[in-house]
Amino acid sequence: MKNLLLFLSLPIFFLASCDPKNKGQWVITDVSKDTLLIAETKVRHPSTLILEISGQVNDTIEVHGMKLPGGKIQREFRLDHYYPKVSVQFKSYKATKGSLKIKYHLP
């Protein structure tokens, strides 16, 4: 009986973790300006923040405390995160040109 209950509850768990309110994206078109990116989610007890960063910049940038070299950027970071509010600091550091797309997901 326990196995049946566990088996039936797994799809519900996976559907709950795929809630579109738990993910989103920001687009930065002017990388020469420092920006604080903020989003509210409906997650009650998050534990992980997934950031997918893509784009092109002419020099080094800093996203959420991590420095990324200039050029084409295609990176994913999995970070510990325990709050429903997502806050990501973007710093232009040395970059003056380019654009970025930063996707976030709290599974």
C-alpha positions as CSV (number, residue, x, y, z in Angstrom):
1,M,0.0,0.0,0.0
2,K,2.9,2.4,0.8
3,N,4.5,1.7,-2.5
4,L,1.2,2.5,-4.3
5,L,0.8,5.7,-2.4
6,L,4.4,6.7,-3.2
7,F,4.0,5.8,-6.9
8,L,0.8,7.9,-7.2
9,S,2.3,10.9,-5.4
10,L,5.4,11.2,-7.6
11,P,3.6,12.7,-10.6
12,I,2.0,15.3,-8.3
13,F,5.5,16.2,-7.0
14,F,6.9,16.6,-10.5
15,L,4.0,18.7,-11.7
16,A,4.3,21.0,-8.6
17,S,8.0,21.5,-9.3
18,C,7.3,22.6,-12.9
19,D,5.2,25.6,-11.9
20,P,5.8,28.4,-14.4
21,K,5.6,30.9,-11.6
22,N,8.9,29.5,-10.3
23,K,10.8,30.7,-13.4
24,G,11.4,33.7,-15.5
25,Q,14.0,35.8,-17.3
26,W,15.5,39.2,-17.5
27,V,17.0,40.8,-20.6
28,I,19.8,43.3,-20.2
29,T,20.3,45.4,-23.3
30,D,22.7,48.0,-21.8
31,V,25.5,46.1,-20.0
32,S,27.3,49.3,-19.2
33,K,25.0,49.9,-16.2
34,D,24.9,48.0,-12.9
35,T,21.5,46.6,-12.2
36,L,19.7,44.8,-9.4
37,L,17.3,42.2,-10.9
38,I,14.4,41.2,-8.6
39,A,11.5,38.7,-9.0
40,E,8.8,37.3,-6.7
41,T,8.0,33.6,-7.0
42,K,5.3,31.4,-5.4
43,V,7.8,28.8,-4.1
44,R,7.3,28.1,-0.4
45,H,10.6,26.3,0.5
46,P,13.1,26.8,-2.2
47,S,16.6,25.3,-1.9
48,T,18.2,25.8,-5.3
49,L,18.4,28.7,-7.7
50,I,19.3,27.9,-11.3
51,L,20.7,30.8,-13.3
52,E,21.2,30.4,-17.1
53,I,23.2,33.2,-18.5
54,S,23.6,33.7,-22.3
55,G,24.6,36.6,-24.5
56,Q,27.6,38.5,-25.9
57,V,29.7,41.2,-24.1
58,N,32.9,43.0,-25.0
59,D,34.6,42.5,-21.6
60,T,34.3,41.0,-18.2
61,I,31.0,41.2,-16.3
62,E,29.9,40.1,-12.8
63,V,26.6,38.3,-12.2
64,H,25.6,37.3,-8.6
65,G,29.2,37.7,-7.5
66,M,30.7,35.5,-10.3
67,K,33.0,37.1,-12.8
68,L,32.5,36.0,-16.4
69,P,35.0,36.8,-19.2
70,G,33.9,38.8,-22.3
71,G,32.9,37.2,-25.5
72,K,30.0,34.8,-26.1
73,I,28.5,33.6,-22.8
74,Q,26.6,30.4,-22.3
75,R,26.7,29.4,-18.6
76,E,24.5,27.7,-16.1
77,F,24.9,28.0,-12.3
78,R,23.1,26.0,-9.5
79,L,23.2,27.9,-6.3
80,D,21.9,27.4,-2.8
81,H,18.9,29.7,-2.3
82,Y,16.3,29.6,0.5
83,Y,14.0,32.6,-0.2
84,P,11.0,32.9,-2.6
85,K,12.2,36.3,-3.7
86,V,15.0,36.2,-6.3
87,S,17.5,38.9,-6.3
88,V,20.5,38.9,-8.7
89,Q,23.1,41.7,-8.9
90,F,24.5,42.5,-12.3
91,K,27.7,44.5,-12.5
92,S,29.1,45.8,-15.7
93,Y,32.7,45.5,-14.3
94,K,34.7,46.3,-17.4
95,A,32.0,45.7,-20.1
96,T,30.6,48.6,-22.1
97,K,28.8,46.8,-25.0
98,G,26.6,43.8,-25.4
99,S,23.4,42.2,-24.2
100,L,22.5,39.3,-21.9
101,K,19.6,37.1,-21.1
102,I,19.4,35.7,-17.6
103,K,16.9,33.0,-16.9
104,Y,16.1,31.9,-13.3
105,H,14.4,28.9,-12.0
106,L,13.5,27.8,-8.4
107,P,12.7,24.0,-8.8
